């Protein structure tokens, strides 16, 4: 909760996933990469893996710079979704995300869901974009009219990001 009493949406949490081996294997088999291209493909997939680690697995500051990292990863997921299919049958990469609203209990951990589907990963990252934006909005100072307008705009953008994540079909 912020100093002004605004509520922010909690972020989902996840663990590191090795994207390098399954994605490079998939790309090699589907696109018949040559030895020259294989190094480029491996490097690009390693960069995607590092970006996922920064955006999803490390603690994020509640600032615009952290939001830029998460949105960059989301943009990469959208860019590759039709080129590199991630599903249980074609290219299994298991993404495990914990529920943002379940706090767990003394004997049980937070509820989590593991699905091998790229759209599940995309929906979770989009949710975190909206949640992080709500944290940034809640931490805005509200001393002037401009600061209030900025906070209101950020909350509206947060809601705009959270709404599609509710409707994404997995």
N, C-alpha and C positions, 0 to 999 in steps of 0.2 A: 504494500500500500504506500502511496506517495505522501508527501507532507501535506498535500491538499485534500487527501481523502479519496483520490481516484483509485479504482481497482485496475490492475493489469492482469492480463491473461497469462497463466504460467506456461512455460515452454515445455515441450515434450523432450525427453532425453533418449539417447541411443548409445550404442557402443561402436567401436571401429569395425568396419567391414572391409575385407580385402577385395577390392574391385579389380585389381590388376590382372590376376591370373584368369578369372572367368571371362572378363571382357576381352582381353587380348586373345584368348583361345577362341572365343566366339567370332571376333573380327577376322582372325586368321582363317577360320573355316568358312565363313560366309563370303568374305570379300577377297579371298585368295591373295593375301598380301605377299609381296616379294621381300627378299632379304633387305633391300634398301628401305622399304616402307616400314618394315617390322620395328626398327629402332624408333622411328617417329611415332608409330602407333603406341608402342610401350611407353614412351615418354609422355604422350598425351594422356594416356590412361593413368599413369602415375600422378600427373598433375591433377586430374579429376579426383583421384583418391585422396591427395593432400588437401584439396579444396573441401571435400566432404568432411575430412577430419577437422579442419578449421571451423567449418560452418555448423557441424552437428555434434561433434564429440568433445570439443574443448569448451570450457566455460566462456560465455560471451559477456562482454561489457554491454551495458544498456545504452549504447551510443550509435550514431549513424554509421560509424566505421564497421561495427559488427553487423549491422543490417545490410551493408553493402556486400559483405562476404556471403551472407546467407542468400541474398537475392542473386548473387553471381552464380552460386551453386544451383539454385533453382533454375536460372536461365540455361545453364548447361544441361540440366536434366531435360528440360523442354526441347532443347536443340537436338539431343540425341535420341529422344524417345521413339521416333519412327525409323531410325537407322540401326540402333542397337536395342533389340527387344529383350527385356528382362522379364521372364515369367517362369513359372515352375517347370514348364515343359521344354522351353527353348534355351534359356540361359539362366539357370537358377543361381540367384544371389539372394540370400535371406537377409531381409532388413527387419530388425527388431526395434520397435519403438515403445517406450513406456507412456502410459496415459498421463496427460498433464494434470488432470484434476484428481486423480487417485493418490492420496498421500500414504497409502499402505497402513500397516498397523504393527504392533509389537511382534507378531509372529509371521506376518505375511508382508512380502514386498509389494511395490506398486504393480498394478496390473499392466501387462505388456502384451503386445501382439507381434508375432513374427510371420511375415508374408514374403514370398519370393515374387515380387511384382514391382515394376518400376513406377506404376501409378500410385502405389501405396507410399513409396519413398517420396514421390513428388507431392502428394497430399500432406504428408507429415512436414515436409520442408516448407510448404506454403503456409501451413498452420503456424509454424515457428516464425515465419516472416511477419504474420499478423500479430502474433503474441509479442514479439520483440518490439514491433512498432507501438503496441499499447504500453509497453514499459517505457519507451522513449517519451511517449505522450504524457504519461503519468508523472514523469520526472521533470517536465518542463516548468520553469518558473511562470507564475501568473500575475506578475506585477503590473504589466501594461496591457493595453488592448491587443497589441501585436502578438505578445506572448500567449494571450488567451486564444487568439485566432490560430496560432501555430499549433497549440495543443489540440484544439478542436479539429483542425485539419488532419493531424496525425491520428486521432481517434477514428475519424471517418475513414481514413486510408486503412487503418487496422481492421475495421469492420469489413471493408471491401475485400481485404485479403482473406479474412476468416470465413466469409460467406461461401466462396467457391469450395473451400476445403470440406464444408459440410455436405456438398452435393456431388463431389467426385465419386464416381463409381469405381469400386475396386474389383 
